């Protein structure tokens, strides 16, 4: 079984850009979202992916991700996810030997910037960058699946 253990933070300021690598544009949509599972289709740059995720148990959940042809992913997005799309650019940022990803959202989620770090266990210590703001790991509003249904620009 594949396991994802992830912490998520709001991003304060722009200083993360000083050490970020080139960003990858992403477009993703959700075929199915329930408390027990999520089925996502993603195009990342020129690569397509189909991902199945189990329900959350704290900051951990099962995750199975498969590369699929980009053309298939784009067709699935238009056929099955047209009204639930999330667009963003993902930037890899190394901090203290650990990989963080900073997602800069656009479209209906413009203005939102979050950082994530995947960990080998829930107890793993990691360096906290100065640009990492409030932790939102447990706040489901910040999940991409939730943002596809209730975009950030509607939160007012």
N, C-alpha and C positions, 0 to 999 in steps of 0.2 A: 504494500500500500504506500502511495506517495503521500507525504505529509507536508503541509505548509504551516510554518510558524512565523507570523509577521506582526510587526509593530508599526503603527502609522501615526504621523505627527503633522500638524499644520506647519507651514514654513513661514518664518519671519524674515523679511528683507530679501535681498538679492545676493548676499555674499556667497551663497552656495555656487553661484555661477563661476566664481574664480577658479574652482577646481573641477567643474563639471566637464564631462566628455560631450561629444556631439549628441544632440537629441535625436530620437527616433519618433516620427509621427505615428500615432496609433488611432485606429478607429475600431470600436468594439460595440457589440450589441448582445442582447440577452434573449435566448430562445425560451428559457424557462427560469423563473425565480420563485422558489418556495423556501420556507425555513429549513427544509431538509436538504435542498440541493440547488445548484445554479448551473446552467448550461450557457457558456459564453462562446461567441465567435469573435476573433480578433484578427485585424491586419496590422502588423507591426513592420513599418517600412515596406518591404516587398515580400514579406513572409506571412502566411496565413496559419491560424491556430484554432483548434477546437478544444475547449477546456471544460471539464466537469469538476465541480467543487461540492463537497459535502457541507453540512451545516456547521456552524461555529461551535466550538467548545473553548471558550476563552479566546486566546489568540491563535488557536490551532484549528486546522480543518484538513480533511482529505482533499487532494488535488491531483487530477490526472489531465495532462496537457499533451496534445498531439499536433504535430505540424501537418497541415493540409495545403493543397495548392492555393496560392493567393487568389486565383480566379474563382475557385470554389468558395473561399471565405467571403469575397466581395459579393458573390451571388447570394449566399446565405444571409448576409447582412441586409441586402435589399429585399429578399423574399420574406424573411422571418423576423427581422429586427428593425425595420425602417423607422418606427416611431420610438424606439428605445436605444438610440445610438449615443455613445460617449466618444468625444474627440479630445485628444490630448497629445502633448509631446513629452516623452520620457527621457530624462537625462540621468546617466549613471554618474555617481559621485563617490569617490573613495574617501573614507574617513577612518583614520587609525587602522588601516588594513581591512576594513569591512566595507562591503558594497552597499551603498544607499541608492535608491532611485527617487528622483524628484519628478513628480508629474505636474505639468503646467496645463491646466484644462482650458479649452476654448469652447466655442459654440454656446450652448445653454448652460455650461458650467464655468464660463469665463470668470476670472477673478479668483478661482480656487487653485491653490498650490499646496500639495501634500508631499511628504517624504515617507518612504517605507524602507524598512530593513527586514530581511528574512534571516531567521536565526536557526541554528541546529537544534536548540532546545529552548523551552520557556525560561530556563534559569540562566541562559547565556548572557554574560555581561558584554556590553558594547559601548564604544565611545559615543557620547552625545555631542553632535555638532552644535556650535553656537547659534546656528540658524534654525535649529529644531525648536518649534514652539510647543503648544499644548498637545498632549497625546490624545488621539481620537480613535485608538484601536478598538475600543468597545462601543463607539458611537456608530451604529449601523447607517446613519444618514450619509456618512462619508464613504461607504462602500460604492464601488463603481456601479454595481447593480442598482442600488438605491438611487444614485445620481441619474441613472438612465430613466427612472420613473418620475423622480421629483428633483429636477435640476437645481443647481445651486442658485441660479438667478431668480428662482421663485421663492427663496427662503425668507424674503423680507416680511 
